[in-house]
Amino acid sequence: MQIDMTFKVLITHASTDNDEHTYYGIAFLNPGRIKSGKLKYSASDNKLKVTLTFEGSPIKVGEKFLAILVPVNESEITESTTPEFKIHENSPANAPEVVDF
């Protein structure tokens, strides 16, 4: 049996009708490990989501990481395009860390 030696952050955001934004998720781990990706619609969850995968074991149980949701609207910059962030803690469970925005 092979153990999965990765750390995954799953960033999600509710999907709403008539939302003109494109969303990007970014995860920052210490020291200086960064992954980002575009959120895509998941019909099974009716959410936008992206999984960011870090190889190996870059973060210990109990350590904190920063997750950011960046809404982008190519036609304008308004308060609705202000990024949101959350500080999350790595749990002992062998499952992706889910950060809901």
Secondary structure, DSSP 8 states (H G I E B T S, - for coil): -----EEEEEEEEE--TT---EEEEEEEETTTEEEEEE-EEETTTTEEEEEEEEES--S-TT-EEEEEEEEE-TT---GGG--EEEEEE--SSSS-EEEE-
